[in-house]
Amino acid sequence: RRNGWSRRRPDCLSGWGPDRETVEMHRWEVNPKYETLLARAGLLGFRRLMDDARPEVFDGHRGRSVARLTLDGPGGRCTLYLKRFGPRHVKDDLGNLVRLKRSTSLAESEWRALEEMGKAGLPVPERVAWGERRRFGRTVESVLLVMGVPGTPLDVLLGTGDLSPRDRHRLTRQLAELVRRLHEAGFADPDLYAKHVL
């Protein structure tokens, strides 16, 4: 355990070459608070979470999907959101190499960003688990699981036409305040779309 988090060490799945270098490995990290929930659902482990067919995919694009997953927890049913990522673009890996930075998967990058935003007092979903599979040191696929946050996405709220001009003005001010707090804490989000705001 490190900083209260249960950590799974990389497992060497196969070897290659005369020096038996690691060809492929999985990394997996889970919030201990949710370890039992995932175990009961048969989702404790990178491959199980990556391959499970239960999540309902509702968003995504090439190389990434976002799915909703409902599980039975000790306090009743809970909603989680699962992001599955393909490999990072080669230019991102080359950029990290030039800057002598370790290449991180999209799931790990988002996991660490959520941690830092939470420490900065920003409202973020609770992190449940993340994992990745690497081949020859390069991320092939990764996964991130977070708890659902109650609320209505801003794009849905704006699309109803039920908001008065005063309510729209109030929402605009709240959103501007949130963006200001993000920027003051050193975060810039290229995916700040209305559908991502609750």
Summary of the structure (lengths in Angstrom):
residues: 198
radius of gyration: 18.9
end to end distance: 32.6
largest distance: 70.2
contacts: 496
relative contact order: 0.13
helix: 34%
strand: 34%
